[in-house]
Amino acid sequence: FWALTFASRRFQISKAATALLAPPQDIMTPFLSWRLFVSQGRLERAQQECEDKDKEASIVAKRITELEIENNLQEQKLEESLKAIATVKAKCQDEETEHRRLQVLWEATQPELLLSVLAQSLEFLFTLVMRTARFTRLALRYRLMGKDPAPLLEGNLCADQVLMRWLNRCIAQAREQAQALLEKPALSAAIVGQLEPIAQQSPVTNFGEDLCDSVALCGLYAVMQADLEGRSIGVNDFWPLAERDHEMRADHLWSVLRLLVPTAQARCLMSPFDIVSGAPEAMPQFLACLFLKNPMLPDMPEGLSQKRRDAKCAQLKELLSSMEALSKDADHEPMQDPSPLLHGGEDFQALAATSTEQLLLRWVNVQLQPLRMRPVENFGSDLQDGEAIGSLLSIVAPEVMEEDLSEDPEERLEQIISAAARCTDFELLSVNAILEGQSDMLAAFFAQLFLMRPSLAAKPESLLAMHLNLLEGVITDGLDTLEHPGDNAKVMKMCETLDSHWPEFMLGMQTLQMASSTMQTLNDRMRAFLGDTLAHRAHGKPKVMLDAKEAREFLFYTSLNLEQVQAVLQKDQADHATVGKIEQLLRKHFRFLREIYRHYSAQAGGVTLEGIMKLYQDCKLRTRDLAPHHVEAMFCDHDNGGAGILTP
């Protein structure tokens, strides 16, 4: 291998030497070849450089395009930023203007005024809550915050003695005004006779005999009425004294005095007969209700220290507590909860679709539920013995019912009628209405009783009671704060507490407003029902009231089974159309057929064969196709028990 390689190299070298040493024959050809070779190399390099430059130009063009796009975006952002800057500048100018205005306003109002506005806003809020939730006692305490109870509390007196002192203060004020009126010239004899009894009235020492002539109570009425209207006492305020007869005077006085008491229960405490005959047991309770409606206490003296004011506020609260105990809760009507009237799965909106009669029956049964009595299903037969009505009155108005009713039916009904008359604005209930089962009058009485004594106070375990407890706690703390409006720390703490409980607070208010709205709707429906029922009675067309038992029997006894009908009729006649016609006749004449059944069933608890045959004879049904033995056979076919009686 190496020898061949060496020989080949030597041959190539000798050949190249021969070529170089040989004389050139054409010099241009090699030169042009060389020149062509050089040019070709330059051309290739130039082409390569052009390709490189094209690539660089493409990259630069792409970069330029990207930069142009980015530039456009930046220009858009710049425009948006300029607009935002202009908006911010305008807003800053507005804020600066508003800031300067607020600075001027702040300098003009001062922080104390803002605190006063905040306290006033809280006062409006608490007042709204107290009115919605019927926190009448809290409202009274707040209304009397600046009053002085000292004139009534001089000495160590019990509640009755304090009430007697308050009554004598009112009588003294009425006596002084009556004496001043008597000093005017040219008074008629009637006016003089009207003013002289009160001008000569001496202080009372008891709640019975000293009030029988109605003079002292008329003086109390005149003072309270004038104070409520914000005016001085006039001659017309003593108008009941124009009547000389004590019974007529008591009637006149009671017609206006009963309007001053705060609740329907308080109006049941007294009557004109009680005034004339003297009722020392009930009179303090009635007067305590009047006191809690409008105590007419003087204002606290100015310049008292905060310690003295706090002491007087404590005395006032103690005085109000003693009067509330004396009134035995007759001064207060709690928030009513309509939820006991709901059946399973219903809400408050469902009550709007329930008839008024059904609502009344539901209400009666809700009240009687603790006694575990038989449910009342109608306004007629279920009430004729008076037991349900007496039990209802003993629950909703225990203060007017005697503890032990008479065993004699007539006397017991008279006691119930007497108690019912004191629970309503006008008398509707009578012994005959109960005994005869006058359903429209009994339903109208229940509507009256519902309006006057709904007795649907929220139960302790109810949802409404939970909301009421929450609101009462917040309002109590808030009113304590408002007693010291200058204490910034207390006001701000109250605001923080209210803010932390705001969701629960608003939920409670919404629940109360819904319950209050529902009760208002129910009351409106009861008034409309009462007026419509009495209007029908006045026209001699008594309304037919709902009978739940009858409605249940109607559905049960007007529905037929095709198989049972086929057992009686011929099969070719017993089809669905025939059953439908029979059911239609049963619905149309249901009450008439029920009376027929009751007539022929007698006292046997059902219809016997004798009753069927008597009906057969009375209706003259004897034909060739319906002979007596056919009737007897049908009776035996349906007497499955073999007792000889057909039940409904």
C-alpha distance (Angstrom), angle and dihedral (degrees) to the residues before:
residue distance angle dihedral
F1 . . .
W2 3.74 . .
A3 3.76 92.6 .
L4 3.80 91.6 54.1
T5 3.77 91.5 47.2
F6 3.80 92.1 51.2
A7 3.77 92.5 48.3
S8 3.81 91.5 50.1
R9 3.76 91.9 52.1
R10 3.74 94.2 49.3
F11 3.78 90.1 51.5
Q12 3.79 92.7 51.7
I13 3.81 92.2 48.3
S14 3.78 92.9 50.3
K15 3.74 91.3 48.2
A16 3.84 92.3 50.6
A17 3.82 90.5 48.8
T18 3.77 91.2 51.8
A19 3.79 90.5 50.5
L20 3.79 93.5 50.1
L21 3.73 95.6 45.8
A22 3.79 92.9 48.0
P23 3.83 113.7 99.1
P24 3.87 114.5 -105.1
Q25 3.69 115.4 -110.8
D26 3.99 100.3 -175.1
I27 3.84 117.3 22.3
M28 3.86 97.2 177.4
T29 3.72 96.8 63.9
P30 3.79 96.1 59.6
F31 3.75 90.5 42.6
L32 3.76 93.2 51.7
S33 3.78 89.8 45.5
W34 3.73 90.1 52.1
R35 3.79 91.1 45.6
L36 3.75 90.7 48.2
F37 3.77 90.3 48.9
V38 3.79 91.9 50.6
S39 3.81 92.5 46.7
Q40 3.76 91.0 47.7
G41 3.81 89.8 53.2
R42 3.80 91.6 48.2
L43 3.78 90.7 48.5
E44 3.76 92.0 51.6
R45 3.79 91.1 48.5
A46 3.83 90.7 47.6
Q47 3.81 90.6 49.9
Q48 3.78 89.9 49.4
E49 3.77 90.6 49.9
C50 3.86 90.2 48.7
E51 3.79 90.3 52.1
D52 3.81 89.8 49.4
K53 3.80 90.8 47.7
D54 3.83 90.4 48.6
K55 3.77 90.1 52.4
E56 3.80 91.0 48.6
A57 3.83 90.3 46.7
S58 3.82 90.6 51.1
I59 3.79 90.6 50.2
V60 3.79 91.5 46.9
A61 3.84 91.4 47.2
K62 3.81 90.4 50.6
R63 3.77 89.7 48.4
I64 3.80 90.5 48.7
T65 3.82 90.4 51.3
E66 3.81 91.3 50.2
L67 3.78 90.4 48.0
E68 3.82 91.0 49.5
I69 3.81 90.5 51.5
E70 3.77 91.0 46.8
N71 3.78 88.9 46.9
N72 3.81 90.9 53.9
L73 3.79 90.7 49.7
Q74 3.76 91.0 48.6
E75 3.80 89.8 49.1
Q76 3.81 90.1 52.4
K77 3.79 90.6 48.2
L78 3.75 88.7 47.8
E79 3.79 91.4 52.7
E80 3.80 91.3 47.7
S81 3.78 90.4 47.1
L82 3.77 90.5 50.0
K83 3.78 90.7 50.5
A84 3.82 90.8 46.7
I85 3.79 89.6 48.3
A86 3.79 89.6 51.4
T87 3.82 91.0 48.4
V88 3.79 92.1 47.2
K89 3.78 90.2 47.8
A90 3.81 90.3 51.5
K91 3.81 90.6 46.0
C92 3.78 90.4 47.7
Q93 3.76 89.4 51.8
D94 3.82 90.0 49.7
E95 3.79 90.7 46.7
E96 3.78 90.7 49.0
T97 3.78 89.8 50.0
E98 3.82 91.3 47.4
H99 3.79 90.4 45.0
R100 3.79 91.2 53.4
R101 3.82 89.4 47.5
L102 3.80 91.9 49.2
Q103 3.78 90.3 47.6
V104 3.78 89.6 54.3
L105 3.82 90.4 44.8
W106 3.79 92.4 46.9
E107 3.78 91.2 50.8
A108 3.79 89.3 48.7
T109 3.84 98.6 45.4
Q110 3.81 103.2 36.3
P111 3.86 122.7 -153.0
E112 3.81 92.9 -88.7
L113 3.78 90.5 65.4
L114 3.80 91.4 50.9
L115 3.78 89.7 51.7
S116 3.79 88.8 50.7
V117 3.81 90.8 52.1
L118 3.81 90.1 49.7
A119 3.80 91.0 50.7
Q120 3.80 90.3 48.2
S121 3.81 91.0 50.9
L122 3.79 90.1 51.5
E123 3.77 89.2 49.0
F124 3.81 91.6 53.7
L125 3.81 90.6 47.9
F126 3.80 93.9 49.5
T127 3.80 91.4 45.7
L128 3.79 90.3 53.7
V129 3.80 91.5 49.6
M130 3.80 92.8 47.6
R131 3.79 91.4 50.4
T132 3.82 93.0 47.1
A133 3.81 95.2 45.0
R134 3.83 93.6 38.5
F135 3.78 94.3 -122.6
T136 3.80 89.1 163.9
R137 3.78 94.6 158.3
L138 3.79 92.9 52.6
A139 3.80 88.8 46.9
L140 3.82 90.6 51.9
R141 3.80 92.1 49.6
Y142 3.79 90.7 51.2
R143 3.81 93.0 45.2
L144 3.81 90.8 52.6
M145 3.79 94.0 45.3
G146 3.81 93.7 115.5
K147 3.83 97.2 39.7
D148 3.78 126.6 111.4
P149 3.84 116.5 -131.3
A150 3.80 93.5 -177.0
P151 3.86 96.6 103.2
L152 3.82 89.8 61.4
L153 3.79 97.4 40.6
E154 3.80 102.4 54.3
G155 3.76 105.0 132.5
N156 3.78 128.6 5.2
L157 3.82 101.4 -62.0
C158 3.77 132.5 166.3
A159 3.80 122.4 -126.5
D160 3.83 94.0 -94.7
Q161 3.79 91.5 51.7
V162 3.80 92.0 48.2
L163 3.81 89.2 50.8
M164 3.82 90.1 49.2
R165 3.81 90.4 51.7
W166 3.82 90.8 50.1
L167 3.81 90.9 50.2
N168 3.82 91.8 49.7
R169 3.82 91.1 49.2
C170 3.81 89.2 55.1
I171 3.80 91.3 45.8
A172 3.83 90.1 50.4
Q173 3.79 90.7 51.4
A174 3.82 91.4 49.3
R175 3.82 91.0 45.9
E176 3.80 92.7 52.4
Q177 3.80 91.7 49.1
A178 3.82 92.0 47.1
Q179 3.82 90.6 50.9
A180 3.79 89.9 49.6
L181 3.80 90.7 50.8
L182 3.81 91.0 49.5
E183 3.78 89.7 57.6
K184 3.79 91.1 64.4
P185 3.81 113.7 101.8
A186 3.80 127.4 -117.5
L187 3.80 97.3 29.6
S188 3.79 117.2 163.6
A189 3.77 120.9 -118.4
A190 3.81 90.5 -113.5
I191 3.81 92.1 55.9
V192 3.81 91.8 45.6
G193 3.80 90.0 50.4
Q194 3.79 88.7 49.2
L195 3.82 95.1 50.7
E196 3.80 101.1 38.7
P197 3.84 96.9 73.1
I198 3.78 93.4 56.0
A199 3.84 92.3 39.5
Q200 3.80 88.8 57.2
Q201 3.80 96.2 40.7
S202 3.79 112.5 125.8
P203 3.83 124.8 -153.1
V204 3.79 113.3 -75.7
T205 3.78 121.3 -121.0
N206 3.82 101.0 -171.7
F207 3.78 140.8 28.1
G208 3.79 96.2 -123.2
E209 3.78 124.5 44.6
D210 3.83 96.3 21.1
L211 3.82 90.9 59.3
C212 3.82 99.1 44.2
D213 3.81 95.1 96.4
S214 3.85 90.8 54.4
V215 3.83 92.2 -131.6
A216 3.79 95.8 115.1
L217 3.80 92.1 44.1
C218 3.80 90.1 48.8
G219 3.80 88.6 54.8
L220 3.80 89.5 50.7
Y221 3.81 90.3 50.4
A222 3.81 92.4 49.8
V223 3.82 92.7 51.3
M224 3.80 94.3 45.9
Q225 3.79 94.9 45.3
A226 3.80 92.9 49.1
D227 3.81 91.7 47.0
L228 3.80 92.9 49.4
E229 3.81 90.5 51.0
G230 3.81 92.4 44.3
R231 3.80 97.2 -122.5
S232 3.78 140.7 105.1
I233 3.79 123.2 -86.3
G234 3.80 114.0 -88.0
V235 3.79 136.9 -169.1
N236 3.80 91.8 -100.3
D237 3.80 90.8 61.7
F238 3.83 88.9 69.4
W239 3.82 95.1 50.7
P240 3.85 95.8 123.8
L241 3.83 88.2 64.2
A242 3.81 89.4 66.6
E243 3.81 86.1 77.7
R244 3.80 111.9 82.7
D245 3.79 97.6 -168.1
H246 3.80 107.6 88.0
E247 3.80 95.0 -144.7
M248 3.80 93.4 49.9
R249 3.80 89.9 44.0
A250 3.80 89.9 52.5
D251 3.82 90.0 50.3
H252 3.82 91.6 51.4
L253 3.79 92.5 45.4
W254 3.80 93.6 47.4
S255 3.81 91.5 51.3
V256 3.82 89.6 65.1
L257 3.80 102.4 24.6
R258 3.81 92.4 59.4
L259 3.80 88.9 59.7
L260 3.81 91.0 64.1
V261 3.80 97.4 58.3
P262 3.82 115.0 96.7
T263 3.82 101.7 -131.6
A264 3.79 143.1 33.6
Q265 3.79 89.4 -119.5
A266 3.79 90.5 58.3
R267 3.82 89.9 53.1
C268 3.79 88.8 58.2
L269 3.79 93.2 56.3
M270 3.79 95.2 77.1
S271 3.79 141.5 27.6
P272 3.83 134.6 -175.6
F273 3.80 88.3 -98.7
D274 3.81 90.7 55.1
I275 3.81 90.5 52.0
V276 3.80 94.1 51.2
S277 3.79 96.4 41.3
G278 3.81 94.1 40.2
A279 3.77 123.2 -114.2
P280 3.82 107.8 -158.2
E281 3.82 91.0 169.5
A282 3.82 97.9 54.4
M283 3.82 99.8 30.4
P284 3.86 97.0 74.6
Q285 3.79 90.5 51.6
F286 3.82 91.0 49.0
L287 3.82 92.9 47.0
A288 3.80 90.5 47.6
C289 3.82 88.1 57.6
L290 3.81 89.6 51.1
F291 3.80 90.1 48.7
L292 3.80 91.7 52.0
K293 3.81 89.8 49.6
N294 3.82 93.6 55.1
P295 3.84 118.3 -6.9
M296 3.83 92.8 179.7
L297 3.81 92.8 -148.1
P298 3.83 121.1 172.0
D299 3.81 121.6 -108.9
M300 3.79 120.6 -97.1
P301 3.82 114.7 -96.2
E302 3.77 114.9 -98.7
G303 3.78 120.8 -110.1
L304 3.79 96.6 38.0
S305 3.77 117.0 149.5
Q306 3.77 118.8 -114.7
K307 3.79 90.1 -109.1
R308 3.81 92.0 55.6
R309 3.79 91.3 46.2
D310 3.80 91.1 51.3
A311 3.80 89.9 50.5
K312 3.79 92.0 51.6
C313 3.81 90.7 47.3
A314 3.79 89.2 53.4
Q315 3.83 89.9 50.5
L316 3.79 90.2 49.6
K317 3.79 92.4 51.8
E318 3.79 90.0 49.3
L319 3.82 90.5 50.1
L320 3.80 92.7 50.1
S321 3.80 91.2 47.2
S322 3.81 91.1 53.6
M323 3.83 91.4 49.3
E324 3.78 91.3 48.1
A325 3.79 89.2 52.9
L326 3.82 89.7 48.9
S327 3.81 91.8 50.7
K328 3.83 90.4 53.3
D329 3.82 91.3 -139.1
A330 3.81 91.8 -58.2
D331 3.82 88.8 121.8
H332 3.78 93.8 61.1
E333 3.81 132.8 66.4
P334 3.81 109.3 -166.5
M335 3.78 125.1 -144.2
Q336 3.80 109.6 -76.1
D337 3.80 119.8 -128.2
P338 3.84 115.0 -153.1
S339 3.82 93.4 -172.1
P340 3.87 94.2 96.8
L341 3.83 86.9 65.5
L342 3.81 90.8 61.7
H343 3.77 122.6 97.4
G344 3.79 123.3 -144.6
G345 3.81 113.6 -56.9
E346 3.81 94.8 8.1
D347 3.79 127.5 122.7
F348 3.79 132.0 -162.4
Q349 3.82 91.4 -84.5
A350 3.81 89.1 60.5
L351 3.81 90.3 65.3
A352 3.81 89.0 65.9
A353 3.82 89.3 63.3
T354 3.81 93.0 47.3
S355 3.79 117.5 94.5
T356 3.78 119.3 -114.6
E357 3.81 91.6 -117.1
Q358 3.80 90.9 54.5
L359 3.80 90.3 48.7
L360 3.80 90.8 52.2
L361 3.80 92.1 49.2
R362 3.80 90.3 48.0
W363 3.81 90.5 49.8
V364 3.81 93.4 48.9
N365 3.80 92.2 49.3
V366 3.81 91.9 46.5
Q367 3.80 89.6 55.2
L368 3.81 93.2 45.4
Q369 3.80 94.1 45.3
P370 3.85 95.2 94.2
L371 3.82 89.3 57.1
R372 3.83 90.9 53.7
M373 3.78 90.9 -134.6
R374 3.78 125.8 162.9
P375 3.82 107.7 -81.2
V376 3.79 116.3 -100.0
E377 3.80 107.6 -122.5
N378 3.80 101.8 171.3
F379 3.78 142.4 19.1
G380 3.77 94.6 -118.2
S381 3.78 127.9 45.6
D382 3.82 95.4 18.3
L383 3.82 90.5 60.1
Q384 3.81 102.3 39.7
D385 3.81 95.0 97.8
G386 3.84 91.1 54.6
E387 3.80 92.4 -132.9
A388 3.80 95.4 114.5
I389 3.82 92.9 45.9
G390 3.80 92.2 48.8
S391 3.79 91.9 48.4
L392 3.81 90.8 47.9
L393 3.81 91.9 51.9
S394 3.80 91.6 47.3
I395 3.83 88.4 56.6
V396 3.80 102.7 41.3
A397 3.85 96.9 32.6
P398 3.81 108.8 20.9
E399 3.81 92.8 158.4
V400 3.82 92.7 66.0
M401 3.80 97.8 43.9
E402 3.75 123.2 85.2
E403 3.77 113.7 -121.4
D404 3.81 94.8 -128.7
L405 3.79 116.8 38.3
S406 3.77 119.5 -154.7
E407 3.79 119.2 -95.8
D408 3.79 90.2 -137.2
P409 3.85 107.2 94.0
E410 3.79 96.5 -141.5
E411 3.79 94.0 45.8
R412 3.81 90.4 45.8
L413 3.80 90.5 53.0
E414 3.80 90.4 49.8
Q415 3.81 89.5 53.4
I416 3.81 90.1 50.3
I417 3.82 92.0 48.8
S418 3.81 91.0 49.5
A419 3.81 91.7 50.7
A420 3.80 92.4 45.0
A421 3.81 91.5 53.2
R422 3.82 89.9 61.1
C423 3.79 93.1 51.6
T424 3.80 98.7 56.6
D425 3.79 138.0 54.0
F426 3.80 93.5 -119.6
E427 3.79 133.3 12.8
L428 3.78 117.8 -99.3
L429 3.77 103.6 147.1
S430 3.79 119.8 86.9
V431 3.78 136.7 168.0
N432 3.79 91.6 -110.7
A433 3.81 91.5 50.6
I434 3.82 89.6 56.6
L435 3.78 97.8 41.5
E436 3.80 94.1 45.0
G437 3.78 92.4 44.6
Q438 3.81 94.9 -124.4
S439 3.77 94.5 -173.9
D440 3.81 96.3 -170.8
M441 3.82 93.9 53.9
L442 3.80 92.6 44.5
A443 3.80 91.2 49.2
A444 3.81 90.0 48.1
F445 3.82 89.5 51.6
F446 3.80 90.9 51.2
A447 3.81 89.2 50.2
Q448 3.82 88.7 52.3
L449 3.78 91.2 48.1
F450 3.82 91.5 48.5
L451 3.81 90.4 53.7
M452 3.81 93.3 47.8
R453 3.82 101.6 33.6
P454 3.83 112.7 17.6
S455 3.83 90.9 160.3
L456 3.81 91.9 -164.1
A457 3.78 97.8 132.7
A458 3.79 113.3 161.8
K459 3.80 112.2 -91.0
P460 3.83 116.6 -125.6
E461 3.80 92.7 -112.0
S462 3.82 95.7 46.7
L463 3.80 126.1 107.4
L464 3.79 91.6 -120.2
A465 3.82 91.1 54.8
M466 3.82 89.5 53.3
H467 3.81 90.9 54.2
L468 3.81 91.4 44.8
N469 3.81 91.7 52.6
L470 3.80 91.1 50.1
L471 3.81 93.3 48.5
E472 3.79 92.7 44.2
G473 3.80 91.2 53.2
V474 3.80 92.6 49.1
I475 3.81 92.9 45.7
T476 3.80 92.6 47.5
D477 3.80 91.2 53.0
G478 3.79 90.3 44.1
L479 3.80 93.7 52.4
D480 3.79 90.2 48.8
T481 3.81 87.3 53.6
L482 3.80 92.3 49.5
E483 3.80 89.4 55.3
H484 3.84 85.3 71.2
P485 3.84 103.8 37.4
G486 3.80 91.5 163.2
D487 3.79 93.5 61.0
N488 3.80 101.9 96.4
A489 3.79 93.7 -173.8
K490 3.83 93.3 56.1
V491 3.79 93.0 46.0
M492 3.80 92.9 50.1
K493 3.80 91.7 45.2
M494 3.79 89.2 51.8
C495 3.80 89.9 51.4
E496 3.81 90.7 50.5
T497 3.81 91.1 49.2
L498 3.78 91.1 48.7
D499 3.80 91.1 48.5
S500 3.81 92.7 50.7
H501 3.83 91.6 50.9
W502 3.80 95.9 37.5
P503 3.87 97.6 112.4
E504 3.82 91.5 49.7
F505 3.80 89.5 42.1
M506 3.81 93.1 54.0
L507 3.81 92.5 43.6
G508 3.80 89.6 52.8
M509 3.81 91.5 48.9
Q510 3.79 91.8 49.7
T511 3.80 90.9 49.9
L512 3.80 91.5 48.6
Q513 3.79 92.7 47.5
M514 3.80 90.7 49.8
A515 3.81 92.1 49.5
S516 3.80 91.7 45.0
S517 3.81 91.9 48.5
T518 3.80 91.0 48.9
M519 3.80 92.2 50.3
Q520 3.80 90.4 47.8
T521 3.81 89.8 52.3
L522 3.81 90.9 48.6
N523 3.80 90.9 49.9
D524 3.80 91.4 49.9
R525 3.79 90.3 50.5
M526 3.81 91.3 48.4
R527 3.82 91.1 51.9
A528 3.80 91.4 48.7
F529 3.81 90.8 46.7
L530 3.80 91.3 48.5
G531 3.80 92.9 50.2
D532 3.80 93.3 45.5
T533 3.80 93.2 47.7
L534 3.80 93.5 49.4
A535 3.81 90.7 45.3
H536 3.81 90.7 55.2
R537 3.80 89.9 47.7
A538 3.83 90.6 49.7
H539 3.81 89.9 53.6
G540 3.79 91.0 50.9
K541 3.80 93.5 -110.7
P542 3.82 107.2 107.9
K543 3.78 114.5 -158.0
V544 3.78 118.4 -111.8
M545 3.78 107.1 -120.6
L546 3.78 128.0 -144.8
D547 3.78 115.9 -89.6
A548 3.81 110.3 -164.4
K549 3.80 91.2 -166.2
E550 3.79 90.7 50.4
A551 3.81 91.2 47.9
R552 3.78 90.2 51.8
E553 3.82 91.9 47.7
F554 3.80 90.1 46.1
L555 3.80 91.9 58.3
F556 3.79 92.7 43.2
Y557 3.82 100.5 44.7
T558 3.80 99.1 39.3
S559 3.82 94.7 57.4
L560 3.83 116.3 85.8
N561 3.78 133.3 -163.7
L562 3.81 114.1 -131.2
E563 3.81 92.8 -141.6
Q564 3.82 91.8 53.9
V565 3.78 91.0 49.3
Q566 3.79 91.2 49.3
A567 3.79 88.8 56.0
V568 3.80 89.6 60.4
L569 3.81 103.5 33.9
Q570 3.74 130.0 48.1
K571 3.78 112.6 -82.2
D572 3.78 94.1 -121.7
Q573 3.81 89.3 57.5
A574 3.80 99.4 42.1
D575 3.79 103.6 87.4
H576 3.80 133.0 131.2
A577 3.80 92.4 -92.5
T578 3.80 91.0 55.4
V579 3.81 91.7 48.0
G580 3.79 89.7 49.3
K581 3.81 91.9 53.4
I582 3.79 91.4 48.4
E583 3.82 91.7 49.8
Q584 3.80 89.8 49.3
L585 3.82 90.3 53.8
L586 3.80 90.7 47.0
R587 3.80 91.6 52.8
K588 3.78 92.6 46.2
H589 3.81 95.1 50.2
F590 3.81 99.7 27.4
R591 3.80 97.5 125.1
F592 3.80 92.4 44.2
L593 3.80 91.8 49.9
R594 3.80 90.3 46.9
E595 3.82 90.4 54.4
I596 3.81 89.6 48.8
Y597 3.80 90.2 52.1
R598 3.80 91.9 48.5
H599 3.80 90.9 49.0
Y600 3.78 96.1 51.4
S601 3.81 97.1 36.5
A602 3.81 91.8 63.1
Q603 3.83 111.3 177.1
A604 3.78 98.2 -37.9
G605 3.79 95.9 98.3
G606 3.81 90.1 -114.6
V607 3.78 143.5 15.9
T608 3.79 116.5 -63.9
L609 3.78 126.5 -157.9
E610 3.81 88.6 -98.1
G611 3.80 89.7 56.0
I612 3.80 91.9 49.1
M613 3.79 91.1 49.9
K614 3.79 91.6 47.8
L615 3.82 89.2 52.5
Y616 3.81 88.1 47.2
Q617 3.80 90.8 54.1
D618 3.81 96.9 41.1
C619 3.79 92.0 52.2
K620 3.84 92.2 43.8
L621 3.77 93.5 -129.5
R622 3.81 96.3 155.6
T623 3.81 111.0 129.1
R624 3.77 136.7 143.6
D625 3.81 90.5 -97.1
L626 3.83 94.2 44.2
A627 3.77 108.3 43.3
P628 3.83 123.0 164.9
H629 3.80 91.6 -100.3
H630 3.82 88.4 56.8
V631 3.81 90.0 55.0
E632 3.81 91.1 47.5
A633 3.80 90.5 49.8
M634 3.82 92.2 51.4
F635 3.80 89.5 48.2
C636 3.80 92.0 52.5
D637 3.80 91.7 46.6
H638 3.81 90.7 57.7
D639 3.80 96.4 39.9
N640 3.76 93.3 89.6
G641 3.78 95.1 160.0
G642 3.78 93.8 51.9
A643 3.80 91.7 -131.5
G644 3.79 93.4 121.8
I645 3.81 92.8 -121.6
L646 3.78 129.6 105.5
T647 3.81 112.8 -149.1
P648 3.82 122.2 -157.5
